[in-house]
């Protein structure tokens, strides 16, 4: 886990999935995405965020405010190999 004075950046836990779906299903939040996500799509994305952290120790962390302990957003690093497995030539 990484921490600041106000925030914790940590791996995903089961209780993060509901607020993450709340973000992903909100039309205003998702206005620059092709569409809002279903619960299944949102949960799959959270699983995809969780797996690299379990494997490598880094990835897209759940960002939580310390005073409430609830997911606010995600932040971190991703590997281009995860997004684009083909050579970039």
Rosetta blueprint (number, residue, H / E / L):
1 X L
2 X E
3 X E
4 X L
5 X L
6 X L
7 X E
8 X E
9 X E
10 X E
11 X L
12 X L
13 X L
14 X L
15 X L
16 X H
17 X H
18 X H
19 X H
20 X H
21 X H
22 X H
23 X H
24 X H
25 X L
26 X L
27 X L
28 X L
29 X L
30 X L
31 X L
32 X L
33 X L
34 X L
35 X L
36 X L
37 X L
38 X L
39 X H
40 X H
41 X H
42 X H
43 X H
44 X H
45 X H
46 X H
47 X H
48 X H
49 X H
50 X H
51 X H
52 X H
53 X H
54 X H
55 X H
56 X H
57 X L
58 X L
59 X L
60 X E
61 X E
62 X E
63 X E
64 X E
65 X E
66 X L
67 X L
68 X L
69 X L
70 X L
71 X E
72 X E
73 X E
74 X E
75 X E
76 X E
77 X L
78 X L
79 X L
80 X H
81 X H
82 X H
83 X H
84 X L
85 X L
86 X L
87 X L
88 X L
89 X L
